[in-house]
Amino acid sequence: MIAPTPAAANIWERRQPRLQEQDSLALRQQLKTWLTQVQEEGYLTASIDSFKLKKDSLTVHVFTGGQYQWASLKNGNVGEGLLEKVGFREKLYRGTPLRPAEFARLQAALLREAENVGHPFAQVRLDSLVVEDDKIQARLRVVRGPLMLIDSVLIVGNARIQQNALYRFTQLAPGQPFSQQRLDEAVRAMRQLPFVRVVGAPQVLFAKNQARVYFFLEEKKANQFDGIIGFLPDPNAQSAKLLITGEVNLQVRNLRGSGKQIGLHWRKVDRNSQLLDAEYRHPNLFNSPLEVAGQFHLYKQDTSFLNLRPRVEVAYPLSTTSRVTFFTEILSTQMLSPEVIKRQRNDSSAIDANFTSYGLSYNWNSLDDLFFPRRGMQAFLQGAVGTKRIQRNARVEASYYDTLQLRTSQFSVATRLERYWPVSKNAVLLTRLKGEALLNERLYLNELFRLGGLSSLRGFDDYAFYASSYAVSTLEYRLYTGLDSYVFLLYDQGYLRRDLPQNALTQWASGVGGGISFSTGAGIFQLVYSVGRTASEPFTLQRSKIHFGITGRF
């Protein structure tokens, strides 16, 4: 039996707790939860006066008192812009119940906005407080306290980062107002750097209107050298021979503590085809926030054609987790065997051309770790426009070019969206969508995107597909057995479209498989087994692919 006092009967009926037959301690906890809920409705003086448990009977005497309400809550000295940010409206505090949790959220929002503009010691107060007949009227005031400016940003630990590079990575610099929000963003940015490890929460020392920020960072091996060997069925061999492919990567990050990067990537795609990528990145150009980069790409397709793509970028950080990049690049493609065009005037297999484009890209990253992320997202969007010029080849019959438009406008777009979902303590689900499109009145085979292999569509030969536009979605389940070791299952689904006048094609391609990645004394070893399927080729173990390699960091 529960006996509320008459004044509490109404609220008791609406908020009556569902008491279960348990021990007295559990019953008291349930009643305490009920009392908190009642007080949150404005019954600030509510209490449980007595509690008596006898056999199967429970007697509780409850007092609620009156419901306190806001007569008015007016602005005292808070700026209108700040009130708008936190969603404060005077009409919301007129004739409504006083709910402590709701007012606490308002206080927290005001304090958060104040500490993000250099006032970490701000206070929120109620001024001119009047209580009459359970109605409260007051004025809202913010005591900002002293303005705190950043004095310096320092590293505790053996991480090697030059001071200007540290300011760039954290987006914190001397003379800025201290901001807790920017400090939190700086921590997330430092966790994404491949060459440092965050070993503790940052500390801030306040003295004489100045804030000194300390980051606890240890050096992490991030320079990378790795090689991968692939064993694939040789489609050109008469017997069941294997084709050996290979890949070598060299990546030097944080050169002399400056954040500069040098990269080199070589890959043998098949017997007579290979590619080469080189990159250099230079941050803080002339002590500015700008980062410049130069890239070079070479791809040779057996004896058919050769593609060269130099690119120059200028990037500007919008925040610690996002950046916008302006770039220009030239794609030059050259036929190595023009006899194909001599035999067929309407052939779209290859052409001599160059495409000069100018574009803009945006990158946003909130991953918790660059190499082994377990949660977070990253997004990449890119668009470019330019002019494609078809070059006359002296070894090709001159009349071949009479029907061609030698100068046209061309567009390209690209996107990559990726998210890591923590499923359990050691399990992560990766979802990814990647796509590109090339738009022009007439495209040729040697201009198209190449897909297939470990880095794009697993279960197929490297660069097995030509596409003028494509989309590849990925679902990957990873079960971590250590900080940098996991086993995984994968599924890739690709949609590929080839818009060529005499060789148009639309197809779906799927790849499934699994693998393992674990740390060794020499580096990170990875083994991937996968098999692919198209409409004309079902899943078969005879066309399965095995890739393995080791990534060494120094």
Helices and strands as residue ranges (DSSP letters): G 6-8, H 9-15, H 24-40, E 47-54, E 57-63, E 69-75, H 80-86, G 90-93, H 100-115, E 123-132, E 135-143, E 149-156, H 163-170, H 180-192, E 196-207, E 210-219, E 224-233, E 242-255, E 260-268, E 274-282, G 285-287, E 291-301, E 305-317, E 322-335, H 339-343, E 353-365, E 376-390, G 398-403, E 407-422, E 427-439, G 445-447, E 449-451, E 465-467, E 469-482, E 485-498, E 505-520, E 523-534, G 541-543, E 545-553
